[in-house]
Amino acid sequence: MDFKLELVTVPVADVDLAKSYYMQQAGFALDVDFHGEGDFRVVQLTPPGSACSIVLMRNDQAAGSLQGLHLVVSDIEQARAELAGRGAQLGEIWHMESGQQAAGLDPARGDYESFCELTDPDGNGWLLQEVGHQRSAS
């Protein structure tokens, strides 16, 4: 039996602002923009190449309270440059060294070793994580 994670709720204060950010700055594709009764609205978007989507909603969770979702990329430098070129707010690339966060790429470019923080307009926090760089560089 497969258990596939296919949708994660991202709590936002302004659905239109978040939709614009995720489409324009983060490059996600719009799947659904459903308007229900009253102010009920569901906006579903999918990151490029992902089997898992996000849904932007105003709900009981505080806007900006989602932290630590990972966007896995094969080249973190290229992904960071692409996002920065679209105006996304990003931290610097870092890696873990002797149990401490250290500036820059993992020297060996090992899987799961290099990271970069990405924050949406509500303060929801994401991490870019490099996986597969050695395979993609070959």
C-alpha positions as CSV (number, residue, x, y, z in Angstrom):
1,M,0.0,0.0,0.0
2,D,1.4,3.4,-1.0
3,F,0.8,6.4,1.2
4,K,1.5,9.4,-0.9
5,L,1.7,12.9,0.5
6,E,0.1,15.0,-2.2
7,L,-1.2,18.2,-0.6
8,V,0.0,20.5,2.2
9,T,-2.0,23.4,3.6
10,V,-0.1,26.7,3.8
11,P,-1.9,29.2,6.1
12,V,-2.0,32.7,4.7
13,A,-3.6,36.0,5.6
14,D,-4.1,37.2,2.0
15,V,-4.8,34.5,-0.6
16,D,-4.3,36.7,-3.6
17,L,-1.0,38.0,-2.4
18,A,0.2,34.5,-1.6
19,K,-1.1,33.2,-4.9
20,S,0.9,35.9,-6.7
21,Y,4.0,35.2,-4.7
22,Y,3.9,31.4,-5.3
23,M,3.3,31.8,-9.0
24,Q,5.5,34.8,-9.8
25,Q,8.4,34.5,-7.4
26,A,8.4,30.8,-6.6
27,G,7.4,29.6,-10.0
28,F,4.6,27.2,-8.9
29,A,1.9,26.3,-11.4
30,L,-1.8,27.1,-10.6
31,D,-3.9,23.9,-10.4
32,V,-7.2,25.2,-8.8
33,D,-8.6,28.5,-7.7
34,F,-12.0,27.7,-6.2
35,H,-14.3,30.4,-4.7
36,G,-17.0,29.0,-2.4
37,E,-19.7,30.7,-0.3
38,G,-18.7,33.8,1.6
39,D,-15.0,34.2,1.8
40,F,-14.2,30.5,1.4
41,R,-11.5,30.0,-1.2
42,V,-9.0,27.3,-2.0
43,V,-6.0,27.9,-4.2
44,Q,-3.9,24.8,-5.1
45,L,-0.4,25.2,-6.7
46,T,2.3,22.7,-7.5
47,P,6.1,23.3,-7.5
48,P,7.8,22.5,-10.8
49,G,8.4,18.7,-11.0
50,S,6.7,17.9,-7.8
51,A,4.1,15.2,-7.0
52,C,3.0,17.2,-3.9
53,S,1.0,20.4,-4.1
54,I,0.2,23.2,-1.7
55,V,-3.2,24.7,-0.9
56,L,-3.3,28.3,0.2
57,M,-6.1,28.9,2.8
58,R,-7.2,31.3,5.4
59,N,-8.1,29.0,8.3
60,D,-7.6,28.5,12.0
61,Q,-3.9,28.2,11.7
62,A,-2.0,31.5,12.1
63,A,-0.7,32.9,8.8
64,G,3.0,32.3,8.6
65,S,3.0,29.4,11.1
66,L,4.1,26.7,8.6
67,Q,7.9,26.1,8.9
68,G,10.4,23.7,7.6
69,L,8.9,22.4,4.3
70,H,11.7,21.3,2.0
71,L,11.9,21.9,-1.7
72,V,14.4,19.4,-3.0
73,V,16.6,20.6,-6.0
74,S,19.5,19.0,-7.8
75,D,21.5,22.3,-8.0
76,I,20.9,24.7,-5.1
77,E,23.0,27.5,-6.6
78,Q,21.0,27.4,-9.8
79,A,17.7,27.2,-7.9
80,R,18.6,30.0,-5.6
81,A,19.6,32.2,-8.6
82,E,16.4,31.5,-10.4
83,L,14.3,32.3,-7.3
84,A,16.3,35.5,-6.5
85,G,15.9,36.5,-10.2
86,R,12.1,36.4,-9.7
87,G,12.4,38.6,-6.5
88,A,12.0,35.9,-3.9
89,Q,13.4,36.6,-0.4
90,L,16.2,34.0,0.3
91,G,18.9,33.5,2.8
92,E,22.4,32.5,1.9
93,I,23.4,28.8,1.2
94,W,24.7,26.9,4.2
95,H,25.6,23.4,5.2
96,M,26.3,21.5,8.5
97,E,29.9,21.1,9.6
98,S,30.8,19.4,12.9
99,G,27.3,19.8,14.1
100,Q,27.2,23.6,13.4
101,Q,25.7,25.6,10.5
102,A,28.5,26.8,8.2
103,A,28.3,29.3,5.3
104,G,28.4,28.1,1.7
105,L,27.9,24.8,-0.1
106,D,28.8,21.4,1.4
107,P,32.3,21.0,0.1
108,A,31.5,17.5,-1.2
109,R,28.1,18.6,-2.6
110,G,26.7,15.5,-0.7
111,D,23.0,14.7,-0.8
112,Y,20.9,16.4,2.0
113,E,23.9,18.6,3.0
114,S,23.3,22.1,1.5
115,F,20.4,24.3,2.3
116,C,18.9,27.8,1.7
117,E,16.0,29.4,3.4
118,L,13.0,30.8,1.5
119,T,10.2,32.9,3.1
120,D,6.8,33.8,1.7
121,P,5.1,37.1,2.4
122,D,3.3,35.7,5.5
123,G,6.5,34.3,7.0
124,N,5.9,30.7,6.1
125,G,9.4,29.2,6.0
126,W,10.8,26.8,3.4
127,L,14.2,25.2,2.9
128,L,15.8,24.5,-0.4
129,Q,17.7,21.2,0.0
130,E,20.2,19.9,-2.5
131,V,19.8,16.2,-3.5
132,G,21.2,14.5,-6.6
133,H,23.8,17.1,-7.6
134,Q,26.5,14.5,-8.1
135,R,24.2,12.5,-10.4
136,S,23.0,15.5,-12.4
137,A,26.6,16.8,-12.9
138,S,27.7,13.4,-14.4
